């Protein structure tokens, strides 16, 4: 019998950096109930402090089980995912009920499939005694096509990560995930030569905003999962140092940050990043979740754009909101 909290997930996304637009495309299926949720959220700029601030929000909490016809998955809100070549080529389509917003995207793999770790710390604690083994993959894609936002058409040509998981047990009660400082998901790709993704917290010695709220021992690992792809060769990650330089004054997520990653061979990679679009997103009821489009620059001056996603718990939200209010009072 399946645990009621079992989920299968699909995350796909895209961006139009010149227009400061990001798209969050998600499907979460709950097989124990034969229900699904998800959809398409398109956001622009940095002022999206609530989920409904996004330019287009069609994320539905309860939908029928998706229709599956061979390699085509159709979701009740109009999202369609077609797996043209498993592990290589996917088509993603969506049209809003009024036809004014939608996209037609082709995503072609530029990295091998990588088995991914648990994104939410503590998620693995709920899999003891599971009858079937949970799993997941990540992969970078070259995404091309068109995106239309309220009748405004944009060409899409970006690098985007996709995430797929199955049979994960994700509890939604307050104790369902391990209490932790804000967790950042930082996929970065410069094409075939270099792609990477790490899930990490800010390092204690960088004086992060979470100091005093969470007890993280000195020397404790700061990353929960990570991988690097170098021209098709996949390497593990041995060390991550993430330093947030500026937080959004209202959304609280990282607005500017530095990332240093060391792979299992000892090679080190350094990046600086800045958000050009950000929005609050629907997620678990008991965590805050923000998606963003980040402009990343490497040590050689190369520039790319990718999603950056961050989650945190209510104690961090209350602390950051209190600090923001105190700052405003000082200005009055």
ZIBELDA-V435749 format. One record per residue. N is the residue number from 1. RES is the residue in three letters. OMEGA is omega in degrees with one decimal (* if undefined). BURIAL is I if it has 9 or more other ideal C-beta (glycine too) atoms within 8 Angstrom, else O. Layout:
n->N res->RES omega->OMEGA burial->BURIAL
n->N res->RES omega->OMEGA burial->BURIAL
This chain:
n->1 res->UNK omega->-178.3 burial->O
n->2 res->UNK omega->170.2 burial->O
n->3 res->UNK omega->-178.9 burial->I
n->4 res->UNK omega->-178.3 burial->O
n->5 res->UNK omega->179.1 burial->I
n->6 res->UNK omega->179.1 burial->I
n->7 res->UNK omega->164.1 burial->I
n->8 res->UNK omega->-176.7 burial->I
n->9 res->UNK omega->170.8 burial->I
n->10 res->UNK omega->169.4 burial->I
n->11 res->UNK omega->174.3 burial->I
n->12 res->UNK omega->-179.6 burial->I
n->13 res->UNK omega->174.1 burial->I
n->14 res->UNK omega->178.1 burial->I
n->15 res->UNK omega->171.4 burial->I
n->16 res->UNK omega->-171.6 burial->I
n->17 res->UNK omega->-177.9 burial->I
n->18 res->UNK omega->179.4 burial->O
n->19 res->UNK omega->-177.6 burial->O
n->20 res->UNK omega->-178.3 burial->I
n->21 res->UNK omega->172.1 burial->I
n->22 res->UNK omega->177.6 burial->I
n->23 res->UNK omega->177.2 burial->I
n->24 res->UNK omega->-175.7 burial->I
n->25 res->UNK omega->-168.9 burial->I
n->26 res->UNK omega->172.4 burial->I
n->27 res->UNK omega->175.4 burial->I
n->28 res->UNK omega->-178.4 burial->I
n->29 res->UNK omega->-179.6 burial->I
n->30 res->UNK omega->-170.5 burial->I
n->31 res->UNK omega->-179.5 burial->O
n->32 res->UNK omega->-178.4 burial->I
n->33 res->UNK omega->-175.7 burial->O
n->34 res->UNK omega->177.9 burial->O
n->35 res->UNK omega->176.8 burial->I
n->36 res->UNK omega->170.5 burial->I
n->37 res->UNK omega->179.7 burial->I
n->38 res->UNK omega->-179.9 burial->I
n->39 res->UNK omega->-175.2 burial->I
n->40 res->UNK omega->174.7 burial->I
n->41 res->UNK omega->180.0 burial->I
n->42 res->UNK omega->-175.3 burial->I
n->43 res->UNK omega->-177.5 burial->I
n->44 res->UNK omega->176.3 burial->I
n->45 res->UNK omega->-169.1 burial->O
n->46 res->UNK omega->-171.6 burial->I
n->47 res->UNK omega->-175.5 burial->O
n->48 res->UNK omega->-173.4 burial->I
n->49 res->UNK omega->176.1 burial->O
n->50 res->UNK omega->-175.5 burial->O
n->51 res->UNK omega->-177.9 burial->I
n->52 res->UNK omega->172.0 burial->O
n->53 res->UNK omega->179.7 burial->I
n->54 res->UNK omega->-179.3 burial->I
n->55 res->UNK omega->176.6 burial->O
n->56 res->UNK omega->-177.0 burial->I
n->57 res->UNK omega->175.5 burial->O
n->58 res->UNK omega->175.0 burial->I
n->59 res->UNK omega->-175.3 burial->I
n->60 res->UNK omega->-173.2 burial->I
n->61 res->UNK omega->-178.0 burial->O
n->62 res->UNK omega->176.5 burial->O
n->63 res->UNK omega->175.4 burial->I
n->64 res->UNK omega->174.8 burial->O
n->65 res->UNK omega->-178.4 burial->O
n->66 res->UNK omega->173.1 burial->I
n->67 res->UNK omega->179.9 burial->O
n->68 res->UNK omega->-180.0 burial->O
n->69 res->UNK omega->-177.1 burial->O
n->70 res->UNK omega->-178.6 burial->O
n->71 res->UNK omega->-177.3 burial->O
n->72 res->UNK omega->176.8 burial->I
n->73 res->UNK omega->180.0 burial->I
n->74 res->UNK omega->-179.4 burial->I
n->75 res->UNK omega->-171.5 burial->I
n->76 res->UNK omega->-178.2 burial->I
n->77 res->UNK omega->176.5 burial->I
n->78 res->UNK omega->176.5 burial->I
n->79 res->UNK omega->178.7 burial->I
n->80 res->UNK omega->178.0 burial->I
n->81 res->UNK omega->179.9 burial->I
n->82 res->UNK omega->177.7 burial->I
n->83 res->UNK omega->-176.2 burial->I
n->84 res->UNK omega->175.6 burial->O
n->85 res->UNK omega->-176.4 burial->O
n->86 res->UNK omega->179.1 burial->O
n->87 res->UNK omega->-175.8 burial->O
n->88 res->UNK omega->-170.1 burial->O
n->89 res->UNK omega->-179.1 burial->I
n->90 res->UNK omega->171.9 burial->I
n->91 res->UNK omega->-178.1 burial->I
n->92 res->UNK omega->-177.0 burial->I
n->93 res->UNK omega->176.7 burial->I
n->94 res->UNK omega->172.9 burial->I
n->95 res->UNK omega->179.0 burial->O
n->96 res->UNK omega->-179.7 burial->I
n->97 res->UNK omega->179.9 burial->O
n->98 res->UNK omega->176.9 burial->O
n->99 res->UNK omega->-175.4 burial->O
n->100 res->UNK omega->-177.3 burial->O
n->101 res->UNK omega->178.0 burial->I
n->102 res->UNK omega->177.5 burial->I
n->103 res->UNK omega->173.9 burial->I
n->104 res->UNK omega->-169.8 burial->O
n->105 res->UNK omega->171.1 burial->I
n->106 res->UNK omega->-179.9 burial->I
n->107 res->UNK omega->-177.3 burial->I
n->108 res->UNK omega->-174.1 burial->I
n->109 res->UNK omega->172.6 burial->I
n->110 res->UNK omega->174.2 burial->I
n->111 res->UNK omega->173.5 burial->I
n->112 res->UNK omega->171.0 burial->O
n->113 res->UNK omega->179.5 burial->O
n->114 res->UNK omega->175.6 burial->I
n->115 res->UNK omega->-175.8 burial->O
n->116 res->UNK omega->176.2 burial->I
n->117 res->UNK omega->178.2 burial->I
n->118 res->UNK omega->-178.0 burial->I
n->119 res->UNK omega->-177.5 burial->I
n->120 res->UNK omega->180.0 burial->I
n->121 res->UNK omega->-179.5 burial->I
n->122 res->UNK omega->-179.6 burial->I
n->123 res->UNK omega->-177.1 burial->I
n->124 res->UNK omega->-177.8 burial->O
n->125 res->UNK omega->-173.8 burial->O
n->126 res->UNK omega->-175.2 burial->I
n->127 res->UNK omega->179.5 burial->I
n->128 res->UNK omega->178.1 burial->O
n->129 res->UNK omega->178.9 burial->O
n->130 res->UNK omega->-177.6 burial->I
n->131 res->UNK omega->179.3 burial->O
n->132 res->UNK omega->-173.2 burial->O
n->133 res->UNK omega->175.1 burial->O
n->134 res->UNK omega->179.8 burial->I
n->135 res->UNK omega->178.2 burial->O
n->136 res->UNK omega->178.3 burial->I
n->137 res->UNK omega->169.8 burial->I
n->138 res->UNK omega->-178.2 burial->I
n->139 res->UNK omega->175.2 burial->I
n->140 res->UNK omega->-176.3 burial->I
n->141 res->UNK omega->168.1 burial->I
n->142 res->UNK omega->-172.7 burial->I
n->143 res->UNK omega->178.5 burial->I
n->144 res->UNK omega->177.9 burial->O
n->145 res->UNK omega->-178.7 burial->I
n->146 res->UNK omega->174.1 burial->I
n->147 res->UNK omega->179.1 burial->I
n->148 res->UNK omega->-178.0 burial->I
n->149 res->UNK omega->-178.6 burial->I
n->150 res->UNK omega->178.0 burial->O
n->151 res->UNK omega->-179.8 burial->O
n->152 res->UNK omega->-173.0 burial->O
n->153 res->UNK omega->178.2 burial->O
n->154 res->UNK omega->170.1 burial->I
n->155 res->UNK omega->-179.5 burial->O
n->156 res->UNK omega->174.5 burial->I
n->157 res->UNK omega->-172.9 burial->O
n->158 res->UNK omega->172.3 burial->I
n->159 res->UNK omega->-174.6 burial->I
n->160 res->UNK omega->177.2 burial->I
n->161 res->UNK omega->170.4 burial->I
n->162 res->UNK omega->-175.8 burial->I
n->163 res->UNK omega->-178.4 burial->I
n->164 res->UNK omega->176.4 burial->I
n->165 res->UNK omega->178.7 burial->I
n->166 res->UNK omega->176.7 burial->I
n->167 res->UNK omega->173.7 burial->I
n->168 res->UNK omega->177.4 burial->I
n->169 res->UNK omega->-176.2 burial->I
n->170 res->UNK omega->-179.2 burial->I
n->171 res->UNK omega->-179.7 burial->I
n->172 res->UNK omega->176.6 burial->O
n->173 res->UNK omega->-176.6 burial->O
n->174 res->UNK omega->178.8 burial->O
n->175 res->UNK omega->-174.8 burial->O
n->176 res->UNK omega->178.5 burial->I
n->177 res->UNK omega->-179.2 burial->I
n->178 res->UNK omega->179.3 burial->O
n->179 res->UNK omega->-172.3 burial->O
n->180 res->UNK omega->171.1 burial->I
n->181 res->UNK omega->179.5 burial->I
n->182 res->UNK omega->-177.2 burial->I
n->183 res->UNK omega->178.9 burial->I
n->184 res->UNK omega->177.5 burial->I
n->185 res->UNK omega->-168.5 burial->I
n->186 res->UNK omega->172.2 burial->I
n->187 res->UNK omega->-180.0 burial->I
n->188 res->UNK omega->178.3 burial->I
n->189 res->UNK omega->172.3 burial->I
n->190 res->UNK omega->-179.9 burial->I
n->191 res->UNK omega->-174.4 burial->I
n->192 res->UNK omega->-173.9 burial->O
n->193 res->UNK omega->-174.5 burial->O
n->194 res->UNK omega->170.9 burial->I
n->195 res->UNK omega->178.8 burial->I
n->196 res->UNK omega->174.0 burial->I
n->197 res->UNK omega->175.4 burial->I
n->198 res->UNK omega->173.7 burial->I
n->199 res->UNK omega->-169.0 burial->I
n->200 res->UNK omega->170.8 burial->I
n->201 res->UNK omega->175.7 burial->I
n->202 res->UNK omega->178.4 burial->I
n->203 res->UNK omega->-176.5 burial->I
n->204 res->UNK omega->-174.6 burial->O
n->205 res->UNK omega->178.0 burial->O
n->206 res->UNK omega->-179.0 burial->I
n->207 res->UNK omega->-178.5 burial->O
n->208 res->UNK omega->-178.9 burial->I
n->209 res->UNK omega->-177.3 burial->I
n->210 res->UNK omega->179.7 burial->I
n->211 res->UNK omega->-178.1 burial->O
n->212 res->UNK omega->178.9 burial->O
n->213 res->UNK omega->-176.5 burial->O
n->214 res->UNK omega->-180.0 burial->O
n->215 res->UNK omega->177.1 burial->O
n->216 res->UNK omega->-176.5 burial->O
n->217 res->UNK omega->174.4 burial->O
n->218 res->UNK omega->178.9 burial->O
n->219 res->UNK omega->178.8 burial->O
n->220 res->UNK omega->177.3 burial->O
n->221 res->UNK omega->179.8 burial->O
n->222 res->UNK omega->178.7 burial->I
n->223 res->UNK omega->-179.2 burial->I
n->224 res->UNK omega->176.7 burial->I
n->225 res->UNK omega->178.7 burial->I
n->226 res->UNK omega->177.7 burial->I
n->227 res->UNK omega->178.2 burial->I
n->228 res->UNK omega->176.1 burial->I
n->229 res->UNK omega->178.6 burial->I
n->230 res->UNK omega->178.2 burial->O
n->231 res->UNK omega->177.2 burial->O
n->232 res->UNK omega->177.2 burial->O
n->233 res->UNK omega->-178.8 burial->O
n->234 res->UNK omega->179.3 burial->I
n->235 res->UNK omega->173.6 burial->I
n->236 res->UNK omega->179.2 burial->O
n->237 res->UNK omega->-178.6 burial->I
n->238 res->UNK omega->-176.6 burial->O
n->239 res->UNK omega->176.9 burial->O
n->240 res->UNK omega->171.9 burial->I
n->241 res->UNK omega->-179.7 burial->I
n->242 res->UNK omega->-175.7 burial->I
n->243 res->UNK omega->178.4 burial->I
n->244 res->UNK omega->-177.7 burial->I
n->245 res->UNK omega->-178.4 burial->O
n->246 res->UNK omega->176.7 burial->O
n->247 res->UNK omega->175.7 burial->I
n->248 res->UNK omega->-174.0 burial->I
n->249 res->UNK omega->-179.7 burial->O
n->250 res->UNK omega->-178.7 burial->O
n->251 res->UNK omega->174.4 burial->I
n->252 res->UNK omega->178.4 burial->I
n->253 res->UNK omega->-178.5 burial->I
n->254 res->UNK omega->178.7 burial->I
n->255 res->UNK omega->173.0 burial->I
n->256 res->UNK omega->-178.5 burial->I
n->257 res->UNK omega->173.7 burial->I
n->258 res->UNK omega->179.7 burial->I
n->259 res->UNK omega->175.6 burial->I
n->260 res->UNK omega->-175.9 burial->I
n->261 res->UNK omega->176.0 burial->I
n->262 res->UNK omega->-179.9 burial->I
n->263 res->UNK omega->-172.7 burial->I
n->264 res->UNK omega->177.1 burial->O
n->265 res->UNK omega->-178.0 burial->O
n->266 res->UNK omega->178.0 burial->O
n->267 res->UNK omega->-175.8 burial->O
n->268 res->UNK omega->-178.4 burial->O
n->269 res->UNK omega->-178.6 burial->I
n->270 res->UNK omega->-177.2 burial->I
n->271 res->UNK omega->167.6 burial->I
n->272 res->UNK omega->-175.4 burial->I
n->273 res->UNK omega->177.6 burial->I
n->274 res->UNK omega->178.8 burial->O
n->275 res->UNK omega->173.9 burial->I
n->276 res->UNK omega->174.5 burial->I
n->277 res->UNK omega->-178.2 burial->I
n->278 res->UNK omega->177.6 burial->I
n->279 res->UNK omega->166.1 burial->I
n->280 res->UNK omega->-177.1 burial->I
n->281 res->UNK omega->172.2 burial->I
n->282 res->UNK omega->176.8 burial->O
n->283 res->UNK omega->174.8 burial->O
n->284 res->UNK omega->176.7 burial->O
n->285 res->UNK omega->-172.0 burial->O
n->286 res->UNK omega->172.6 burial->I
n->287 res->UNK omega->170.7 burial->I
n->288 res->UNK omega->-178.4 burial->I
n->289 res->UNK omega->176.0 burial->I
n->290 res->UNK omega->171.7 burial->I
n->291 res->UNK omega->179.4 burial->I
n->292 res->UNK omega->169.1 burial->I
n->293 res->UNK omega->-176.8 burial->I
n->294 res->UNK omega->169.5 burial->I
n->295 res->UNK omega->-179.2 burial->I
n->296 res->UNK omega->175.8 burial->I
n->297 res->UNK omega->-179.8 burial->I
n->298 res->UNK omega->-174.9 burial->I
n->299 res->UNK omega->179.3 burial->O
n->300 res->UNK omega->179.8 burial->O
n->301 res->UNK omega->176.8 burial->O
n->302 res->UNK omega->-176.4 burial->O
n->303 res->UNK omega->173.8 burial->O
n->304 res->UNK omega->178.7 burial->I
n->305 res->UNK omega->179.2 burial->I
n->306 res->UNK omega->173.6 burial->I
n->307 res->UNK omega->165.6 burial->I
n->308 res->UNK omega->-176.5 burial->I
n->309 res->UNK omega->-174.6 burial->I
n->310 res->UNK omega->176.4 burial->I
n->311 res->UNK omega->174.3 burial->I
n->312 res->UNK omega->-175.6 burial->I
n->313 res->UNK omega->-173.2 burial->I
n->314 res->UNK omega->-179.6 burial->O
n->315 res->UNK omega->176.7 burial->O
n->316 res->UNK omega->178.9 burial->I
n->317 res->UNK omega->-178.8 burial->I
n->318 res->UNK omega->-179.4 burial->O
n->319 res->UNK omega->-178.6 burial->I
n->320 res->UNK omega->178.0 burial->I
n->321 res->UNK omega->177.9 burial->I
n->322 res->UNK omega->178.6 burial->O
n->323 res->UNK omega->179.1 burial->I
n->324 res->UNK omega->179.3 burial->I
n->325 res->UNK omega->178.9 burial->O
n->326 res->UNK omega->178.0 burial->O
n->327 res->UNK omega->179.4 burial->I
n->328 res->UNK omega->-179.9 burial->O
n->329 res->UNK omega->179.2 burial->O
n->330 res->UNK omega->-178.9 burial->O
n->331 res->UNK omega->-175.8 burial->O
n->332 res->UNK omega->* burial->O
